[in-house]
Amino acid sequence: MDKLAGKGCKQLIPDEDKIPLKDIERNIIKRYRKYLWSPFVKAISNYNLVEEGDKVAVAISGGKDSLLLAKLFQELKKHGNINFEIEFLAMDPGYHEDIKKLLIENCNYLDIPVKIFESKIFEIADEKASEYPCYLCARMRRGALYRKSKELGCNKLALGHHFNDVIETTMLNVLYSGNFKTMLPKLKSQNYEGIELIRPMYYIREDDIERFTETSGIWPLNCACMVAAKKIGNKRYEIKELISQMKENFVDVDKSIFKAAENVNIDRILGYKKDDKKYSFLDFYDE
């Protein structure tokens, strides 16, 4: 059945698809420990993403990634040894009424105490950038989440970007922008002082998120944007397909792309950029 086949119904998630909450939570720690829990904890440890006294705003779009992120944080709160606080935020950028109902029902089903705030971002993005609204929409959504996080006294904003997002972003920059730039596991906001963006699902693969979602009775939202649905093409999907094709001949090509950002040899590149200043290998060639 189509995941949105229940659109317009009073209950969007059929009873027969629902899994007891305690089983979903146990699966995160047990059944999917190797694929979800362990890489989540590893990223937090390796990059110091959550620390004592933090107040973390977990952004929930209603998609598979953010719903899992919320549950991972709940489990970290229960089983971890870090003293921190959590707020769960969801922004309604102009969802169809049934889409919003599905978001709320998923959060209720998963016992996520989400705080929903409204905006008109879909409408504004379509008006200001009607041909390619996704970039503007993403920036506006990020800004709205930063503002709400600060309002709630949070010092960190957690997003559900995963391993595949990281390598796809790297390849997008190489092939379409002509630069080598990746998606970092954490980043200090330039416009909202005191807020740090974190990506605790940095090591988690999308295939494993999909398997968990399918076996947990979760009916996640996709983009849910009727504006973007009308537009032609999406470079990220093209890159996703390209990497998939490359893996047929190079099994670990995704790992290599990821590792490349950790192993840049500064003595063997033509140039680089640091603090908005460009450098050439010629600047240091005769030293």
VOSELUM-850898 format. One line per 2 residues: number of its first residue (from 1); their letters; for each residue x, y, z of N, C-alpha, C. Coordinates in Angstrom, 1 decimal, padded with zeros to 4 digits. Atoms other than C-alpha are relative to their C-alpha. Layout:
<recs>
NUM) a) X:Y:Z:X:Y:Z:X:Y:Z | ...
</recs>
This chain:
<recs>
1) md) 000.8:-001.2:000.0:000.0:000.0:000.0:000.9:001.2:000.0 | -000.7:-001.2:000.0:001.1:003.5:-000.7:000.0:000.6:001.4
3) kl) -000.1:-000.5:-001.3:002.4:005.2:002.4:-001.0:001.2:000.3 | 000.9:-001.1:-000.2:000.0:008.1:001.8:-001.4:-000.4:-000.5
5) ag) 001.3:000.5:000.5:-002.9:005.9:000.7:-001.2:000.4:001.0 | 001.0:-000.3:-001.0:-004.7:006.8:004.0:-000.4:001.5:000.0
7) kg) 000.3:-001.5:000.0:-004.8:010.5:003.1:-001.5:000.3:000.0 | 001.4:-000.3:-000.1:-008.1:012.0:004.2:-000.7:-000.8:001.0
9) ck) 000.6:000.8:-001.0:-008.8:009.3:006.7:000.3:000.5:001.4 | -000.2:-000.5:-001.4:-009.2:010.0:010.4:001.3:-000.5:000.6
11) ql) -001.2:000.6:-000.5:-006.4:007.6:011.2:000.9:-000.4:-001.2 | -000.8:000.2:001.2:-003.5:007.6:008.7:000.9:-001.2:000.1
13) ip) -000.8:001.2:-000.2:-001.4:004.7:010.2:-000.9:-001.1:000.4 | 000.9:001.1:-000.3:-003.4:001.5:010.0:000.5:-000.8:001.3
15) de) -000.3:000.7:-001.3:-003.6:-000.5:013.3:000.9:-001.2:-000.3 | -000.8:001.2:000.3:-002.2:-003.6:011.5:001.5:000.2:-000.2
17) dk) -001.4:-000.3:000.2:001.0:-001.8:010.7:000.8:000.4:001.2 | -000.7:-000.5:-001.2:001.7:-000.6:014.2:000.7:-001.0:000.8
19) ip) -000.8:000.9:-000.8:004.4:-002.1:016.3:000.1:000.6:001.4 | -000.1:-000.5:-001.3:004.5:-001.8:020.1:001.2:000.9:000.2
21) lk) -001.1:-001.0:-000.1:006.6:001.2:021.1:001.2:-000.6:000.7 | -001.1:000.6:-000.8:008.7:-000.9:023.6:000.8:-000.8:-001.0
23) di) -000.7:000.8:000.9:009.6:-003.2:020.7:000.9:000.9:-001.0 | -000.7:-000.9:000.9:010.6:-000.3:018.4:001.3:000.5:000.8
25) er) -001.1:-000.6:-000.8:012.8:001.2:021.2:001.1:-001.1:000.3 | -001.0:001.1:-000.3:014.4:-002.2:022.0:000.7:-000.4:-001.3
27) ni) -000.7:000.3:001.3:015.2:-002.8:018.3:001.1:001.0:-000.3 | -001.1:-001.0:000.2:017.2:000.4:018.2:001.3:-000.4:000.7
29) ik) -001.1:000.4:-000.8:019.4:-000.9:021.0:000.5:-001.4:-000.3 | -000.4:001.4:000.1:019.4:-004.6:020.2:000.1:-000.4:-001.5
31) ry) 000.1:000.5:001.3:018.3:-005.6:016.7:000.9:000.8:-001.0 | -000.7:-000.9:000.9:019.8:-002.6:014.9:001.2:000.7:000.7
33) rk) -001.1:-000.6:-000.8:022.6:-001.9:017.4:001.2:000.3:-000.9 | -001.2:-000.2:000.9:025.4:-002.4:014.8:-000.2:001.1:-001.0
35) yl) 000.3:-000.9:001.1:023.6:-000.3:012.2:-000.5:001.4:000.3 | 000.6:-001.3:-000.4:021.9:002.5:014.1:000.7:000.5:001.3
37) ws) -000.4:-000.4:-001.3:022.8:002.7:017.8:001.5:000.3:000.1 | -001.5:-000.1:-000.1:026.6:002.1:017.6:000.6:001.1:-000.8
39) pf) -000.5:-001.1:000.8:027.3:004.5:014.7:-000.5:001.3:000.6 | 000.5:-001.2:-000.6:025.1:007.1:016.4:000.9:000.4:001.2
41) vk) -000.8:-000.3:-001.2:027.1:006.9:019.7:001.4:000.3:-000.4 | -001.4:-000.2:000.5:030.4:006.7:017.8:000.2:001.4:-000.5
43) ai) -000.1:-001.4:000.5:029.7:010.0:016.0:000.0:001.0:001.1 | 000.1:-000.9:-001.1:028.7:011.7:019.2:001.3:000.0:000.8
45) sn) -001.2:000.1:-000.8:031.9:010.5:020.9:001.2:000.6:-000.9 | -001.1:-000.4:000.9:034.3:011.1:017.9:000.0:001.5:-000.2
47) yn) 000.0:-001.4:000.3:033.1:014.6:017.3:-000.5:000.9:001.1 | 000.4:-000.8:-001.2:032.0:015.7:020.8:-001.3:000.8:-000.3
49) lv) 001.2:-000.7:000.4:028.5:016.4:019.5:-001.0:000.3:001.1 | 000.9:-000.3:-001.1:026.6:016.2:022.8:000.9:-000.1:001.3
51) ee) -000.9:-000.1:-001.1:028.3:017.3:026.0:-000.8:000.4:001.3 | 000.7:-000.2:-001.3:027.4:017.8:029.7:-000.6:001.5:000.0
53) gd) 000.7:-001.3:-000.1:024.9:020.6:030.2:-000.6:000.5:-001.2 | 000.6:-000.5:001.2:023.8:020.9:026.6:-001.5:-000.1:000.0
55) kv) 001.5:000.1:000.3:020.2:021.6:025.6:-000.1:-000.1:-001.5 | 000.0:000.3:001.5:019.7:020.1:022.2:-001.5:000.1:-000.5
57) av) 001.3:000.0:000.8:016.8:021.0:019.8:000.2:-001.0:-001.1 | 000.0:001.0:001.0:016.1:018.0:017.7:-001.1:000.3:-001.1
59) ai) 000.9:-000.5:001.0:014.5:019.1:014.4:-000.7:-001.2:-000.6 | 000.8:001.1:000.5:011.7:016.8:013.2:-000.8:000.5:-001.2
61) sg) 000.7:-000.4:001.2:010.5:017.2:009.6:-001.2:-001.0:-000.2 | 001.0:001.0:000.2:008.4:014.0:009.8:000.5:-001.1:-000.9
63) gk) -000.6:001.0:000.8:010.7:012.1:007.5:000.6:-001.1:000.8 | -000.5:001.1:-000.6:012.3:008.8:008.2:001.3:000.3:000.8
65) ds) -001.3:-000.3:-000.7:015.7:010.3:009.2:-000.3:000.8:001.3 | 000.2:-000.8:-001.2:014.4:012.9:011.7:-000.8:-000.8:001.1
67) ll) 000.7:000.8:-000.9:012.0:010.4:013.3:000.9:-000.9:000.8 | -001.0:000.9:-000.6:014.8:008.0:013.9:000.9:000.8:000.9
69) la) -000.9:-000.8:-000.8:017.0:010.8:015.2:-000.6:000.3:001.4 | 000.7:-000.3:-001.3:014.4:011.7:017.8:000.0:-001.2:000.9
71) kl) 000.0:001.2:-000.8:014.2:008.1:019.0:001.4:-000.3:000.5 | -001.4:000.2:-000.5:018.0:007.8:019.2:000.3:000.9:001.1
73) fq) -000.2:-000.9:-001.0:018.1:010.9:021.3:-000.7:-000.4:001.3 | 000.7:000.5:-001.2:015.5:009.5:023.7:000.7:-001.1:000.6
75) el) -000.8:001.2:-000.5:017.5:006.3:024.0:001.3:000.5:000.7 | -001.3:-000.5:-000.5:020.7:008.3:024.6:-000.3:000.6:001.4
77) kk) 000.4:-000.6:-001.3:018.9:010.2:027.4:-000.2:-001.1:001.0 | 000.3:001.1:-001.0:017.8:006.9:029.0:001.2:-000.8:000.3
79) hg) -001.0:000.9:-000.2:020.9:004.9:028.5:001.4:000.6:000.0 | -001.3:-000.7:000.0:023.8:007.4:028.1:000.4:000.5:001.3
81) ni) -000.5:-000.6:-001.3:026.0:008.9:030.8:000.3:001.5:-000.1 | -000.2:-001.5:000.2:025.8:012.5:029.5:-001.3:000.7:000.6
83) nf) 001.1:-000.8:-000.5:023.6:015.0:031.4:-000.4:001.1:-000.9 | 000.4:-001.0:001.0:021.7:017.0:028.8:-001.5:000.0:-000.1
85) ei) 001.5:-000.2:000.2:018.2:018.3:027.9:-000.3:-000.1:-001.5 | 000.4:000.1:001.4:016.2:017.7:024.7:-001.3:000.8:-000.2
87) ef) 001.3:-000.5:000.5:013.5:019.7:022.9:-000.2:-000.5:-001.4 | 000.3:000.5:001.3:011.8:018.2:019.9:-000.9:001.1:-000.8
89) la) 000.7:-001.1:000.8:010.8:020.8:017.2:-000.4:-000.5:-001.3 | 000.4:000.3:001.4:008.8:020.5:014.1:-000.6:001.3:-000.5
91) md) 000.5:-001.2:000.6:008.1:023.4:011.8:-001.0:-000.4:-001.1 | 001.0:000.1:001.1:005.0:023.5:009.6:000.2:001.1:-001.0
93) pg) -000.3:-001.0:000.9:006.2:025.3:006.5:-001.1:000.3:-001.0 | 001.1:-000.2:000.9:002.8:025.1:004.8:-000.5:-001.4:-000.5
95) yh) 000.4:001.3:000.4:001.9:021.4:004.8:-001.5:-000.1:-000.3 | 001.4:000.3:000.2:-001.4:020.1:003.5:-000.5:-000.6:001.3
97) ed) 000.6:000.3:-001.3:-003.7:019.4:006.4:000.2:-001.5:000.3 | -000.2:001.4:-000.2:-003.4:015.6:005.9:001.5:-000.4:000.3
99) ik) -001.4:000.3:-000.2:000.4:015.7:005.8:000.3:000.4:001.5 | -000.2:-000.4:-001.4:000.4:017.6:009.1:-000.6:-001.0:001.0
101) kl) 000.7:001.0:-000.8:-002.0:015.0:010.6:001.0:-001.2:000.1 | -000.9:001.1:000.0:000.5:012.3:009.6:001.2:000.2:000.8
103) li) -001.2:-000.4:-000.8:003.4:014.1:011.2:-000.4:-000.1:001.5 | 000.5:000.0:-001.4:001.4:014.5:014.5:-000.2:-001.5:000.4
105) en) 000.3:001.3:-000.4:000.3:010.9:014.4:001.2:-000.9:000.1 | -001.3:000.8:-000.1:003.8:009.5:013.8:000.7:000.4:001.3
107) cn) -000.7:-000.4:-001.2:005.1:011.6:016.7:-000.8:-000.6:001.3 | 000.8:000.6:-001.1:002.2:010.4:019.0:000.3:-001.5:000.1
109) yl) -000.2:001.4:000.1:002.8:006.8:017.8:001.4:-000.4:000.7 | -001.3:000.2:-000.5:006.5:007.1:018.7:000.3:000.6:001.3
111) di) -000.1:-000.7:-001.3:005.9:009.0:021.9:001.1:001.1:000.0 | -000.9:-001.1:000.2:007.9:012.0:020.7:-000.8:001.3:000.4
113) pv) 000.7:-001.2:-000.4:006.7:015.2:022.6:000.4:001.2:-000.8 | -000.5:-001.0:001.0:007.1:017.5:019.6:-000.8:001.3:000.2
115) ki) 000.6:-001.3:000.0:006.5:021.2:019.6:000.0:000.5:-001.4 | 000.2:-000.4:001.4:005.1:022.4:016.3:-000.2:001.5:-000.1
117) fe) 000.2:-001.5:000.2:005.4:026.0:015.1:-000.2:000.2:-001.5 | 000.4:-000.2:001.4:004.1:027.4:011.9:000.8:001.1:-000.7
119) sk) -000.6:-001.0:000.9:005.6:029.4:009.0:-000.7:-000.1:-001.4 | 000.6:000.1:001.3:004.7:030.1:005.4:001.2:-000.1:-001.0
121) if) -001.3:000.1:000.8:008.1:029.0:003.9:-000.3:-000.5:-001.4 | 000.3:000.6:001.3:006.6:026.9:001.1:-000.5:001.1:-001.0
123) ei) 000.6:-001.1:000.7:004.6:029.9:-000.1:001.0:001.0:-000.4 | -001.0:-001.1:000.3:007.5:032.4:000.1:001.0:-000.5:-001.0
125) ad) -001.0:000.6:000.9:010.0:030.0:-001.6:-000.5:-000.1:-001.4 | 000.6:000.1:001.3:007.6:029.5:-004.5:-000.1:001.3:-000.6
127) ek) 000.2:-001.4:000.6:007.0:033.2:-004.9:001.4:000.6:-000.3 | -001.3:-000.6:000.2:010.7:034.2:-004.6:000.9:-000.7:-000.9
129) as) -000.9:000.8:000.8:012.4:031.3:-006.4:-000.9:-001.1:-000.7 | 001.0:000.9:000.5:009.6:029.7:-008.4:000.6:-001.2:-000.8
131) ey) -000.6:001.1:000.9:011.9:027.7:-010.8:000.8:-001.0:000.9 | -000.8:000.9:-000.9:014.3:026.3:-008.1:-000.2:000.4:001.4
133) pc) 000.3:-000.5:-001.3:012.7:026.8:-004.7:000.7:-000.8:001.1 | -000.5:000.9:-001.1:014.5:024.0:-002.8:001.1:000.6:000.8
135) yl) -001.1:-000.6:-000.8:017.7:025.9:-001.9:-000.5:001.1:000.9 | 000.5:-001.1:-000.8:015.8:029.0:-000.7:-000.8:-000.6:001.2
137) ca) 000.9:000.6:-001.0:013.3:026.8:001.2:000.9:-000.6:001.1 | -000.9:000.6:-000.9:016.2:024.9:002.9:000.6:001.0:000.9
139) rm) -000.6:-001.1:-000.8:017.9:028.1:004.0:-001.0:000.6:001.0 | 001.0:-000.6:-000.9:014.7:029.6:005.4:-000.4:-001.0:001.1
141) rr) 000.4:001.0:-001.0:013.8:026.4:007.2:001.1:-000.1:001.1 | -001.1:000.0:-000.9:017.2:026.3:008.8:000.0:001.2:000.9
143) ga) 000.1:-001.2:-000.8:016.9:029.9:009.9:-001.1:000.0:001.0 | 001.2:000.1:-000.9:013.5:029.3:011.4:000.3:-000.9:001.2
145) ly) -000.3:001.0:-001.1:014.8:026.3:013.4:001.0:000.6:000.9 | -001.0:-000.7:-000.9:017.8:028.3:014.7:-000.7:001.0:000.9
147) rk) 000.7:-001.0:-000.8:015.5:031.1:015.9:-000.8:-000.7:001.1 | 000.8:000.7:-001.0:013.1:028.7:017.6:000.9:-000.7:001.1
149) sk) -000.9:000.6:-001.0:016.0:026.8:019.2:000.5:001.0:001.0 | -000.5:-001.0:-000.9:017.4:030.0:020.7:-001.1:000.5:000.9
151) el) 001.2:-000.4:-000.8:013.9:031.0:021.9:-000.2:-001.0:001.1 | 000.2:001.0:-001.0:013.8:027.7:023.8:001.2:-000.2:000.9
153) gc) -001.2:000.1:-000.8:017.2:028.2:025.3:001.0:-001.1:-000.3 | -000.9:001.1:000.4:019.0:025.5:023.3:001.3:000.6:-000.5
155) nk) -001.3:-000.4:000.6:022.7:025.7:022.4:000.4:-000.9:-001.1 | -000.3:000.8:001.1:022.6:023.0:019.8:-001.3:-000.4:-000.8
157) la) 001.1:000.4:000.8:020.4:022.1:016.9:000.4:-001.3:-000.8 | -000.3:001.3:000.6:020.4:018.4:015.7:-000.8:-000.2:-001.2
159) lg) 000.6:000.3:001.3:019.6:017.5:012.1:000.2:-001.4:-000.3 | -000.1:001.4:000.3:019.0:014.1:010.6:000.8:-000.4:-001.2
161) hh) -000.8:000.4:001.1:021.6:014.1:007.9:000.9:-001.2:000.3 | -000.6:001.3:-000.2:023.2:010.7:007.4:001.2:-000.2:-000.9
163) fn) -001.2:000.4:000.8:026.3:009.0:005.8:-000.2:000.3:-001.5 | 000.3:-000.2:001.5:024.7:009.1:002.3:-000.1:001.5:-000.3
165) dv) 000.1:-001.5:000.3:023.9:012.8:002.6:001.4:000.6:-000.1 | -001.4:-000.5:000.0:027.6:013.4:003.4:000.7:-000.2:-001.3
167) ie) -000.7:000.3:001.2:029.0:011.6:000.4:-000.7:000.6:-001.2 | 000.7:-000.6:001.2:026.3:012.9:-002.0:000.3:001.5:000.0
169) tt) -000.4:-001.4:000.0:027.1:016.5:-000.9:001.4:000.2:-000.5 | -001.4:-000.1:000.4:030.8:015.9:-001.4:000.0:-000.1:-001.6
171) ml) -000.1:000.2:001.5:030.2:014.7:-005.0:-000.8:001.1:-000.7 | 000.7:-001.1:000.6:027.7:017.4:-005.7:000.9:001.2:-000.2
173) nv) -001.0:-001.1:000.1:030.4:020.0:-004.9:001.1:-000.2:-001.0 | -001.0:000.3:000.9:033.0:018.2:-006.9:-000.5:000.1:-001.5
175) ly) 000.5:000.1:001.3:030.9:017.6:-010.0:-000.7:001.2:-000.6 | 000.8:-001.1:000.4:028.7:020.7:-010.1:000.5:001.4:000.4
177) sg) -000.4:-001.3:-000.5:030.4:023.4:-008.1:001.5:000.2:-000.2 | -001.5:-000.2:000.2:034.1:022.7:-008.9:000.8:000.3:001.2
179) nf) -000.8:-000.2:-001.2:035.2:022.6:-005.3:-000.1:-001.3:000.8 | 000.0:001.2:-000.9:036.0:020.0:-002.7:-000.5:000.5:001.4
181) kt) 000.6:-000.5:-001.3:033.7:020.7:000.3:-001.0:-001.1:000.4 | 000.9:001.0:-000.5:031.9:018.2:002.5:-001.0:000.5:001.0
183) ml) 000.9:-000.3:-001.0:029.1:018.2:005.0:000.6:-000.3:001.4 | -000.7:000.2:-001.3:030.6:018.6:008.5:-000.9:-000.6:001.0
185) pk) 000.9:000.6:-001.1:029.4:016.7:011.6:-000.5:001.1:001.0 | 000.5:-001.1:-000.9:029.1:020.0:013.5:000.5:001.3:-000.6
187) lk) -000.3:-001.3:000.7:029.1:023.7:012.5:-000.6:001.1:000.9 | 000.5:-001.1:-000.8:028.8:026.9:014.5:-000.8:001.0:-000.9
189) sq) 000.9:-001.0:000.7:026.0:029.2:013.3:000.7:001.3:-000.2 | -000.6:-001.3:000.2:027.3:032.4:011.7:-001.0:001.1:000.3
191) ny) 001.0:-001.0:-000.2:024.0:034.2:012.1:-000.7:000.0:001.3 | 000.7:000.1:-001.2:022.7:032.9:015.4:001.1:-000.4:001.1
193) eg) -001.1:000.2:-001.0:025.3:033.3:018.2:-000.4:-001.0:001.1 | 000.2:001.0:-001.1:025.6:030.5:020.7:-000.7:-001.3:-000.4
195) ie) 000.6:001.2:000.5:024.0:027.9:018.5:000.9:-000.8:-000.9 | -000.8:000.9:000.8:025.8:024.9:017.0:-000.8:-001.0:-000.6
197) li) 000.8:001.1:000.7:024.4:022.6:014.4:000.8:-001.3:000.1 | -000.7:001.3:-000.1:025.2:018.9:014.9:-000.8:-001.0:-000.8
199) rp) 000.5:001.1:000.8:024.7:015.8:012.8:000.4:-001.4:000.6 | -000.4:001.3:-000.7:024.7:012.7:015.1:-000.2:-001.2:-000.8
201) my) 000.2:001.2:000.8:023.6:010.3:012.3:001.1:000.0:-001.1 | -001.0:-000.2:001.0:026.8:011.1:010.4:000.5:-001.3:-000.6
203) yi) -000.5:001.3:000.4:027.9:007.4:010.3:-001.1:-001.0:-000.4 | 001.1:000.9:000.3:024.4:005.9:009.7:-000.4:000.0:-001.5
205) re) 000.3:000.1:001.5:023.6:004.6:006.2:-001.5:000.0:-000.2 | 001.4:-000.2:000.4:020.3:005.4:004.5:-000.7:-001.4:-000.1
207) dd) 000.6:001.3:000.2:019.6:001.7:003.7:-000.4:-000.5:001.4 | 000.4:000.5:-001.3:019.6:000.9:007.4:-001.1:000.8:000.7
209) ie) 001.1:-000.8:-000.4:017.3:003.8:008.2:-001.3:-000.5:-000.6 | 001.2:000.5:000.7:014.9:002.5:005.6:-000.5:-001.3:000.5
211) rf) 000.4:001.4:-000.6:015.0:-001.1:007.0:-000.7:000.2:001.3 | 000.6:-000.3:-001.3:014.3:000.2:010.5:-001.4:000.6:-000.1
213) te) 001.3:-000.7:000.2:011.4:002.4:009.3:-001.0:-001.0:-000.4 | 000.9:001.0:000.6:009.8:-000.4:007.3:-000.5:-001.0:001.1
215) ts) 000.4:001.0:-001.0:009.9:-002.8:010.3:-000.6:000.5:001.2 | 000.5:-000.6:-001.2:008.7:-000.3:012.8:-001.4:000.6:-000.2
217) gi) 001.4:-000.5:000.2:005.3:000.6:011.3:-000.1:001.5:-000.1 | 000.0:-001.5:000.1:006.3:004.2:010.7:-000.3:000.4:-001.5
219) wp) 000.3:-000.5:001.3:004.8:006.0:007.7:000.5:001.4:-000.1 | -000.6:-001.3:000.0:007.2:008.9:007.2:-000.4:000.9:-001.1
221) ln) 000.2:-001.0:001.1:006.7:012.1:005.2:001.2:-000.1:-000.9 | -001.1:-000.3:000.9:008.8:012.7:002.1:000.2:001.5:000.1
223) ca) -000.2:-001.5:-000.1:009.5:016.3:001.2:-001.3:000.7:000.3 | 001.4:-000.6:-000.3:005.7:017.0:001.4:-000.2:001.4:-000.6
225) cm) 000.1:-001.3:000.6:006.3:020.1:-000.7:-000.7:-000.1:-001.4 | 000.7:000.0:001.3:003.7:020.5:-003.5:000.7:000.9:-001.1
227) va) -000.7:-000.9:000.9:005.9:023.2:-005.0:001.1:-000.8:-000.7 | -001.2:000.8:000.5:009.0:021.0:-005.4:-000.5:-001.1:-000.9
229) ak) 000.6:001.1:000.7:006.8:018.2:-006.7:-000.2:000.4:-001.5 | 000.4:-000.5:001.3:006.0:020.3:-009.8:001.3:000.3:-000.8
231) ki) -001.2:-000.4:000.6:009.7:021.1:-010.6:000.7:-001.2:-000.7 | -000.6:001.1:000.7:011.8:019.1:-013.0:001.5:-000.2:000.4
233) gn) -001.4:000.4:-000.3:015.0:017.3:-011.9:000.4:000.4:001.4 | -000.6:-000.3:-001.2:017.0:017.2:-008.8:001.4:-000.6:000.0
235) kr) -001.4:000.5:000.2:020.8:017.0:-008.9:000.4:-001.0:001.1 | -000.4:000.9:-001.1:021.0:015.2:-005.5:-000.4:-001.4:-000.4
237) ye) 000.5:001.3:000.4:018.9:012.3:-006.9:000.9:-000.6:-001.1 | -000.9:000.4:001.1:021.2:012.2:-010.0:001.3:-000.5:000.6
239) ik) -001.3:000.5:-000.7:024.3:011.9:-007.7:-000.3:-001.3:000.7 | 000.3:001.3:-000.7:022.6:009.2:-005.6:000.0:-001.1:-001.0
241) el) 000.0:001.1:001.1:022.0:007.2:-008.8:001.4:-000.3:-000.5 | -001.4:000.2:000.5:025.6:007.8:-010.0:000.8:-000.8:001.0
243) is) -000.8:000.8:-001.0:027.1:006.5:-006.7:-000.5:-001.4:000.0 | 000.5:001.4:000.0:024.8:003.5:-006.8:000.6:-000.8:-001.2
245) qm) -000.6:000.7:001.2:026.1:002.7:-010.4:001.5:-000.3:000.3 | -001.4:000.2:-000.2:029.7:003.2:-009.3:000.2:-001.2:001.0
247) ke) -000.1:001.1:-001.0:029.2:000.7:-006.4:-000.1:-001.3:-000.7 | 000.1:001.3:000.7:028.5:-002.0:-009.0:001.4:-000.5:-000.4
249) nf) -001.4:000.3:000.4:032.2:-001.9:-010.0:001.0:000.2:001.1 | -000.9:-000.3:-001.1:033.7:-000.4:-006.9:-000.8:000.0:001.3
251) vd) 000.9:000.3:-001.2:032.0:-001.9:-003.8:000.1:001.1:001.1 | -000.2:-000.9:-001.1:033.5:000.5:-001.3:000.2:001.5:-000.4
253) vd) -000.2:-001.4:000.5:033.4:003.7:-003.4:-000.6:001.0:000.9 | 000.6:-001.0:-000.9:031.1:005.4:-000.9:000.9:000.2:001.2
255) ks) -001.0:-000.1:-001.1:033.6:004.7:001.9:001.2:000.9:-000.4 | -001.2:-000.7:000.6:036.4:006.1:-000.3:-000.3:001.5:-000.1
257) if) 000.4:-001.4:000.1:034.4:009.3:-000.9:000.0:000.6:001.3 | 000.1:-000.5:-001.4:033.8:009.7:002.8:001.4:000.2:000.5
259) ka) -001.4:-000.1:-000.6:037.5:009.0:003.7:000.8:001.1:-000.7 | -000.7:-001.0:000.8:038.7:011.4:001.0:000.0:001.4:000.8
261) ae) 000.1:-001.3:-000.8:037.5:014.4:003.2:000.8:-000.1:001.3 | -000.9:000.1:-001.2:039.6:013.0:006.1:001.4:000.0:-000.4
263) nv) -001.4:000.2:000.5:042.7:012.5:004.0:000.5:000.9:-001.1 | -000.5:-001.0:001.0:043.3:015.7:002.0:001.5:000.2:000.2
265) ni) -001.4:-000.2:000.0:047.0:015.9:001.2:000.3:001.5:-000.5 | -000.1:-001.4:000.3:047.6:019.7:001.3:001.2:000.3:-000.9
267) dr) -001.2:-000.1:000.9:051.0:019.2:-000.5:-000.3:-000.4:-001.4 | 000.3:000.6:001.3:049.3:017.6:-003.5:-001.3:000.6:-000.6
269) il) 001.2:-000.6:000.6:046.5:020.0:-004.4:000.4:001.4:-000.6 | -000.3:-001.2:000.7:046.5:023.0:-006.7:-000.3:001.3:000.9
271) gy) 000.3:-001.1:-000.8:044.9:025.3:-004.2:-001.1:-000.3:001.1 | 001.0:000.2:-001.1:042.7:025.7:-001.1:-000.5:001.4:000.5
273) kk) 000.6:-001.3:-000.5:040.6:028.3:000.7:-000.1:-000.1:001.5 | 000.0:000.0:-001.5:040.9:029.2:004.4:-000.4:001.4:000.4
275) dd) 000.5:-001.3:-000.5:038.9:032.0:006.1:-000.2:001.0:-001.1 | 000.4:-000.8:001.2:037.7:033.3:002.8:001.2:000.5:-000.8
277) kk) -001.1:-000.4:000.8:041.2:033.7:001.5:000.5:-001.2:-000.8 | -000.4:001.1:000.9:042.4:031.6:-001.5:001.6:-000.1:000.0
279) ys) -001.5:000.3:000.1:045.9:030.0:-001.6:000.3:-000.9:-001.2 | -000.5:000.9:001.1:047.8:028.4:-004.5:001.2:-000.8:000.5
281) fl) -001.2:000.8:-000.3:050.4:025.7:-004.3:001.3:000.8:-000.4 | -001.2:-000.8:000.4:052.7:028.3:-006.0:000.4:000.9:001.1
283) df) -000.4:-000.9:-001.1:052.5:030.5:-002.9:001.1:-000.6:000.9 | -000.9:000.6:-000.9:054.6:027.9:-001.1:001.0:-000.9:-000.7
285) yd) -000.8:000.9:000.8:056.4:026.2:-004.0:001.5:000.1:000.3 | -001.4:-000.2:-000.1:059.8:027.7:-003.4:000.5:000.0:001.4
287) e) -000.4:-000.1:-001.4:059.9:027.5:000.4:000.8:-001.2:000.3
</recs>
